[in-house]
Amino acid sequence: MIGNSSSVLWMMAFMFLAGSLVVLLTMVPTAEAGCTEPCVPGSEDIMKPKAHGSSEKPVQENLRWGCDWDTADRISNYNRHYAEYSGYWERTSFFVGREGTN
């Protein structure tokens, strides 16, 4: 059974893969937006169309854990709601050899 620490690792990995979204320096400061760190709020301009969806470039090649490049690119650059299908992460090698580690 996968525990909470594994869930945190999975979320960190997902955020790394989806991290191709550009954080703009012109974002509204956290205090004014009413959210707390590590939240970094921004306007809808962040997601306006760019050269490659909502980013200037596609996601990197050779993703870790056998993640599908097309899925990662769709999530990172052409997605506003939802992400990969339920259970997708279970088809990657992310948890291979990680059971029982913190």
Buried (B, 14 or more C-beta within 10 A) or exposed (E): EEEEEBEEBBEEBBEEBBEBBEEEEEBEEBEEBEEEEEEBEBEEEBBEEEEBBBBEEBBEEEBEEEBBEEBBBBBBBEBEEEBBEEEBBEEBEBBEEBEEEE
